[in-house]
Amino acid sequence: MVAARLDVARDGAGTVITLGGPLTATSLAPVWTRAVDAARRADGGLAIDLGGADLVDTSGAALLLKLERDHQGTTEWRGLAERPEALMTRLREAVPDGATVKVPARTVVRGSLWRTFIVRVTFFGETILATLGLPGKVRFLRGGDFFRLTERAGIQAMPLVGMMGFLIGMILAFQSAIPMRQFGADIYVAALVSLSLFRELGPLLAAVILAGRTGSAFAAELGTMVVNEEVAALTTMGIDAETMLVIPRMAAAMVVMPALAIGIDISGVIGMGFVMMILGFPPAAILHQIQLATGPEDLLLGLFKAVVFGAAIGLIGCRAGLTAGGGPRAVGEAATSAVVGGIVVTILLDGLFAVIFYRLGL
């Protein structure tokens, strides 16, 4: 990249600022501040020589306009071609002398957060309305999409779920056995790990997997449709995009999440049992501790949370895709937003459930 050239000198009439090279947005940064300072300190007349400038864009014209206005005296232009002069004339007309725009930083932040909140609440409300009006829009639903999405989000994720659950179960068992051994309570590691998996880690880890695999896929798929104007085409044809695109994906996420959570639970218990047997405990004793520490209500609470997590991740992924901007970059940004938003909302919901279950004594 060629940088702009700047030379400041004095002659009998005053200060001469000579600018050369490309005066563009990508080349002006090294000389902008020095040129403005020279114009402000100029005594008497100011001459701006553009004989060596070979390219001037709007950024270059903006610098020239700023030099002219920051100098209190008269300004003489040298070597100014006709085209930059016309551009500067338009800038003078578009930007009145002394005009300033003051935008407090807080206003920008609050406005951005408020708009994001409004967009998400609006999308959530539209999805609820589309779900309530589903009986009259069954013709827009395609069963093949639902089963395809369920297979992709659930069955194809099972190997990853099994591996992660097994490793997490092993890690928890090893880490729990270290402090428990100091009190001679190694056997209770089975109860601790199984209860943690059923109530907390099973649905939470399943949600992380779903957000990383499926939420990002939803966002990328719908974002590509938005970029290609396929969603706009559906709306033009009178097809409800929420009914056709969002509801099947949200339903698929809600259906597969309990299965993923159970897969985490089973593989995690197997990993924990493997470690417990290495530590010298028989399978019968391990199963007995699991039965004493956990009950059907623990598994049901975990499955309930899994369904809610699945609905939230599906909605967030679809919203990120349908609100994507234009261009291929928007698809990547939508996928990133879906993953981050899905994980953050899952953790927030998990904390909310922890408080509610504690208050209810569950």
C-alpha positions as CSV (number, residue, x, y, z in Angstrom):
1,M,0.0,0.0,0.0
2,V,1.4,3.4,-1.1
3,A,1.1,6.1,1.6
4,A,0.3,9.7,1.0
5,R,3.2,12.2,1.0
6,L,3.2,15.4,3.0
7,D,5.6,18.3,3.0
8,V,5.2,21.5,5.0
9,A,7.3,24.6,4.1
10,R,7.1,28.4,4.3
11,D,7.4,31.0,1.6
12,G,6.8,34.7,1.4
13,A,3.0,34.3,1.4
14,G,2.8,32.0,4.4
15,T,2.7,28.2,4.8
16,V,2.6,25.8,1.9
17,I,1.3,22.2,2.5
18,T,2.2,19.9,-0.3
19,L,0.3,16.6,-0.6
20,G,1.3,13.9,-3.1
21,G,0.5,10.3,-3.9
22,P,-2.9,8.7,-3.4
23,L,-5.2,10.7,-1.1
24,T,-7.5,7.9,-0.2
25,A,-9.0,6.3,2.9
26,T,-6.3,3.6,3.0
27,S,-3.3,6.0,2.6
28,L,-4.1,9.1,4.6
29,A,-3.7,7.9,8.1
30,P,0.1,8.6,8.4
31,V,-0.3,12.3,7.3
32,W,-3.8,13.3,8.4
33,T,-2.8,14.6,11.9
34,R,0.3,16.4,10.7
35,A,-1.5,18.1,7.9
36,V,-4.3,19.3,10.2
37,D,-1.8,20.6,12.8
38,A,0.1,22.4,10.1
39,A,-3.1,24.1,8.8
40,R,-4.1,25.2,12.3
41,R,-0.6,26.7,13.1
42,A,-0.2,28.4,9.7
43,D,0.4,32.2,10.1
44,G,-0.9,34.4,7.3
45,G,-1.9,32.7,4.1
46,L,-2.2,29.0,3.5
47,A,-1.4,27.4,0.2
48,I,-2.3,23.7,-0.5
49,D,-0.3,22.2,-3.4
50,L,-1.9,19.1,-4.9
51,G,0.3,18.9,-8.0
52,G,1.7,15.6,-6.9
53,A,-1.6,14.0,-6.0
54,D,-2.6,11.2,-8.4
55,L,-5.8,10.0,-6.8
56,V,-8.3,11.7,-4.5
57,D,-11.4,9.9,-3.1
58,T,-14.0,11.2,-0.6
59,S,-11.6,10.8,2.3
60,G,-9.0,12.9,0.6
61,A,-11.5,15.5,-0.3
62,A,-12.7,15.5,3.4
63,L,-9.1,16.2,4.5
64,L,-8.8,19.1,2.1
65,L,-12.1,20.5,3.3
66,K,-10.9,20.2,6.9
67,L,-7.6,21.9,6.1
68,E,-9.5,24.8,4.5
69,R,-11.9,25.2,7.4
70,D,-9.4,24.8,10.2
71,H,-7.2,27.5,8.8
72,Q,-8.5,30.9,9.9
73,G,-7.1,32.9,7.0
74,T,-7.4,32.6,3.2
75,T,-6.5,29.4,1.4
76,E,-4.9,29.2,-2.0
77,W,-5.2,26.0,-4.0
78,R,-2.4,24.9,-6.3
79,G,-2.4,22.1,-8.8
80,L,-6.1,21.2,-8.1
81,A,-7.6,19.2,-10.9
82,E,-11.1,19.8,-12.0
83,R,-12.5,16.6,-10.7
84,P,-11.3,17.0,-7.0
85,E,-12.6,20.6,-7.1
86,A,-16.0,19.4,-8.1
87,L,-15.9,16.8,-5.3
88,M,-14.9,19.5,-2.8
89,T,-17.7,21.7,-4.0
90,R,-20.2,18.9,-3.2
91,L,-18.6,18.4,0.2
92,R,-18.9,22.1,1.0
93,E,-22.6,21.9,0.1
94,A,-23.3,18.6,2.0
95,V,-21.4,19.6,5.2
96,P,-22.2,23.1,6.4
97,D,-19.4,25.0,8.0
98,G,-19.4,24.4,11.8
99,A,-21.8,21.6,11.7
100,T,-21.2,19.0,14.4
101,V,-22.9,15.7,15.3
102,K,-22.8,14.8,18.9
103,V,-23.8,11.2,19.7
104,P,-23.2,10.1,23.3
105,A,-21.6,6.7,23.6
106,R,-24.2,5.6,26.1
107,T,-27.0,6.3,23.6
108,V,-25.4,4.1,21.0
109,V,-24.9,1.3,23.4
110,R,-28.4,1.5,24.9
111,G,-30.0,1.8,21.5
112,S,-28.1,-1.2,20.2
113,L,-29.0,-3.3,23.2
114,W,-32.6,-2.2,23.1
115,R,-32.9,-3.0,19.4
116,T,-31.5,-6.4,20.0
117,F,-33.9,-7.1,22.8
118,I,-36.9,-5.9,20.7
119,V,-35.8,-8.1,17.7
120,R,-35.5,-11.2,19.9
121,V,-38.8,-10.6,21.7
122,T,-40.6,-9.9,18.4
123,F,-39.2,-13.1,16.9
124,F,-40.2,-15.1,19.9
125,G,-43.7,-13.7,19.8
126,E,-44.0,-14.4,16.1
127,T,-43.0,-18.0,16.6
128,I,-45.6,-18.4,19.4
129,L,-48.3,-16.9,17.2
130,A,-47.2,-19.2,14.3
131,T,-47.3,-22.2,16.6
132,L,-50.8,-21.3,17.9
133,G,-52.0,-20.8,14.3
134,L,-50.5,-24.1,13.2
135,P,-53.8,-26.0,12.6
136,G,-54.7,-23.6,9.8
137,K,-51.3,-23.7,8.2
138,V,-50.6,-27.5,8.2
139,R,-50.2,-27.3,4.4
140,F,-47.0,-25.3,4.9
141,L,-45.4,-28.1,7.0
142,R,-43.2,-30.7,5.4
143,G,-42.8,-33.9,7.4
144,G,-39.7,-34.9,5.5
145,D,-37.9,-31.8,6.8
146,F,-38.7,-32.7,10.4
147,F,-37.4,-36.2,10.1
148,R,-34.3,-35.1,8.2
149,L,-33.6,-32.5,10.9
150,T,-34.2,-35.0,13.6
151,E,-31.8,-37.5,12.1
152,R,-29.1,-34.8,11.6
153,A,-29.4,-33.3,15.0
154,G,-29.9,-36.5,17.0
155,I,-28.8,-39.8,15.4
156,Q,-25.7,-38.3,13.7
157,A,-24.7,-36.7,17.0
158,M,-24.8,-39.9,19.1
159,P,-21.2,-40.9,18.5
160,L,-20.0,-37.5,19.8
161,V,-22.4,-37.7,22.7
162,G,-21.2,-41.1,23.7
163,M,-17.6,-40.2,23.6
164,M,-18.1,-36.9,25.5
165,G,-20.3,-38.5,28.1
166,F,-17.8,-41.4,28.7
167,L,-14.9,-39.0,29.1
168,I,-16.8,-36.6,31.4
169,G,-17.8,-39.6,33.5
170,M,-14.3,-40.8,33.8
171,I,-12.9,-37.3,34.6
172,L,-15.5,-36.6,37.3
173,A,-14.9,-40.0,38.9
174,F,-11.2,-39.5,39.0
175,Q,-11.4,-36.0,40.3
176,S,-14.1,-36.9,42.9
177,A,-12.2,-39.9,44.1
178,I,-9.2,-37.8,45.2
179,P,-10.8,-35.8,48.0
180,M,-13.3,-38.6,48.8
181,R,-10.5,-41.1,49.5
182,Q,-9.2,-38.8,52.3
183,F,-12.4,-39.6,54.2
184,G,-12.7,-43.2,53.2
185,A,-15.8,-42.4,51.1
186,D,-14.7,-43.6,47.7
187,I,-17.8,-45.6,47.2
188,Y,-19.9,-42.4,47.2
189,V,-18.3,-41.2,44.0
190,A,-20.8,-43.3,42.1
191,A,-23.7,-41.5,43.8
192,L,-22.1,-38.0,43.3
193,V,-21.3,-38.5,39.6
194,S,-24.6,-40.1,38.7
195,L,-26.7,-37.5,40.4
196,S,-24.7,-34.7,38.8
197,L,-25.2,-36.3,35.4
198,F,-28.9,-36.9,35.7
199,R,-29.9,-33.5,37.0
200,E,-27.3,-31.1,35.6
201,L,-24.5,-32.2,33.4
202,G,-26.5,-34.5,31.1
203,P,-28.9,-31.8,29.7
204,L,-26.2,-29.1,29.9
205,L,-23.6,-31.0,27.9
206,A,-26.3,-32.1,25.4
207,A,-27.3,-28.4,25.0
208,V,-23.7,-27.4,24.3
209,I,-23.4,-30.2,21.6
210,L,-26.8,-29.2,20.1
211,A,-25.8,-25.5,20.0
212,G,-22.4,-26.2,18.4
213,R,-23.7,-28.7,15.8
214,T,-27.3,-28.0,15.2
215,G,-27.8,-24.4,16.2
216,S,-25.0,-23.2,14.0
217,A,-26.3,-25.4,11.1
218,F,-29.8,-23.9,11.5
219,A,-28.3,-20.4,11.4
220,A,-26.0,-21.1,8.4
221,E,-28.8,-22.8,6.4
222,L,-31.4,-20.1,7.0
223,G,-28.8,-17.3,6.6
224,T,-27.9,-18.7,3.2
225,M,-31.5,-18.7,2.2
226,V,-31.8,-15.1,3.3
227,V,-28.7,-14.1,1.3
228,N,-30.1,-15.9,-1.7
229,E,-33.5,-14.2,-1.2
230,E,-35.2,-17.5,-0.9
231,V,-37.0,-16.4,2.3
232,A,-38.2,-13.3,0.5
233,A,-39.5,-15.5,-2.3
234,L,-41.5,-17.6,0.2
235,T,-43.1,-14.5,1.7
236,T,-43.9,-13.2,-1.8
237,M,-45.7,-16.5,-2.6
238,G,-47.8,-16.1,0.6
239,I,-45.9,-18.9,2.5
240,D,-45.4,-18.2,6.2
241,A,-41.6,-18.5,6.8
242,E,-42.0,-19.1,10.5
243,T,-44.3,-22.0,10.0
244,M,-42.3,-23.6,7.2
245,L,-38.8,-22.9,8.4
246,V,-38.7,-22.3,12.2
247,I,-41.3,-24.6,13.7
248,P,-39.9,-27.9,12.2
249,R,-36.4,-27.0,13.4
250,M,-37.5,-26.0,16.9
251,A,-39.6,-29.2,17.1
252,A,-36.7,-31.3,16.0
253,A,-34.4,-29.7,18.6
254,M,-37.0,-30.3,21.3
255,V,-37.4,-34.0,20.3
256,V,-33.7,-34.8,20.1
257,M,-32.5,-33.0,23.2
258,P,-33.9,-35.6,25.7
259,A,-32.3,-38.4,23.6
260,L,-29.0,-36.6,23.7
261,A,-29.3,-36.0,27.4
262,I,-30.0,-39.7,28.1
263,G,-27.0,-40.6,25.9
264,I,-24.8,-38.4,28.0
265,D,-26.2,-39.9,31.2
266,I,-25.7,-43.5,30.1
267,S,-22.2,-43.0,28.6
268,G,-21.2,-40.9,31.6
269,V,-22.3,-43.6,34.1
270,I,-20.4,-46.2,32.0
271,G,-17.3,-44.0,32.2
272,M,-17.7,-43.5,35.9
273,G,-18.3,-47.3,36.4
274,F,-15.1,-48.0,34.5
275,V,-13.1,-45.8,36.8
276,M,-14.8,-47.3,39.9
277,M,-13.9,-50.8,38.8
278,I,-10.3,-49.7,38.4
279,L,-10.4,-48.4,41.9
280,G,-11.5,-51.9,43.1
281,F,-15.3,-51.6,43.5
282,P,-17.6,-54.3,42.0
283,P,-20.4,-53.4,39.6
284,A,-23.1,-54.5,42.1
285,A,-21.9,-52.0,44.6
286,I,-21.7,-49.2,42.0
287,L,-25.3,-49.9,40.8
288,H,-26.5,-50.0,44.4
289,Q,-25.1,-46.5,45.1
290,I,-26.7,-45.2,41.9
291,Q,-30.1,-46.6,43.0
292,L,-29.7,-45.1,46.5
293,A,-28.7,-41.6,45.3
294,T,-31.0,-41.1,42.3
295,G,-34.6,-41.7,41.5
296,P,-37.0,-41.2,38.5
297,E,-37.6,-37.6,39.5
298,D,-34.0,-36.7,39.0
299,L,-34.0,-38.1,35.5
300,L,-37.4,-36.4,34.7
301,L,-36.1,-33.1,35.9
302,G,-33.1,-33.4,33.6
303,L,-35.2,-34.3,30.7
304,F,-37.6,-31.4,31.3
305,K,-34.6,-29.0,31.2
306,A,-33.4,-30.7,28.1
307,V,-36.7,-30.0,26.3
308,V,-36.6,-26.3,27.3
309,F,-32.9,-26.0,26.3
310,G,-33.7,-27.6,22.9
311,A,-36.5,-25.1,22.2
312,A,-34.3,-22.2,23.2
313,I,-31.4,-23.3,21.0
314,G,-33.6,-24.0,18.1
315,L,-35.2,-20.6,18.3
316,I,-31.9,-18.8,18.7
317,G,-30.4,-20.6,15.7
318,C,-33.4,-19.8,13.5
319,R,-33.5,-16.2,14.6
320,A,-29.7,-15.7,13.9
321,G,-30.2,-17.2,10.4
322,L,-33.4,-15.2,9.5
323,T,-31.9,-11.9,10.7
324,A,-28.6,-12.3,8.8
325,G,-27.5,-9.4,6.7
326,G,-26.4,-9.5,3.1
327,G,-23.2,-11.1,1.7
328,P,-21.4,-14.3,2.5
329,R,-19.8,-12.9,5.6
330,A,-23.3,-12.6,7.2
331,V,-23.7,-16.4,7.2
332,G,-20.5,-16.9,9.3
333,E,-21.6,-14.1,11.7
334,A,-25.1,-15.8,12.0
335,A,-23.5,-19.2,12.8
336,T,-21.3,-17.6,15.4
337,S,-24.2,-15.7,17.0
338,A,-26.3,-18.9,17.1
339,V,-23.6,-20.8,19.0
340,V,-22.7,-18.1,21.4
341,G,-26.3,-17.1,22.0
342,G,-27.4,-20.7,22.5
343,I,-24.8,-21.5,25.1
344,V,-25.3,-18.3,27.0
345,V,-29.0,-18.7,27.1
346,T,-28.7,-22.3,28.1
347,I,-26.5,-21.4,31.1
348,L,-28.9,-18.6,32.1
349,L,-31.9,-21.0,31.9
350,D,-30.0,-23.6,33.9
351,G,-29.3,-21.0,36.6
352,L,-33.0,-20.1,36.7
353,F,-34.0,-23.7,37.0
354,A,-31.5,-24.2,39.8
355,V,-33.2,-21.4,41.8
356,I,-36.7,-22.6,41.0
357,F,-36.0,-26.2,41.9
358,Y,-34.3,-25.1,45.1
359,R,-37.3,-23.0,46.1
360,L,-39.7,-25.9,45.3
361,G,-37.6,-28.4,47.1
362,L,-37.1,-30.6,44.1
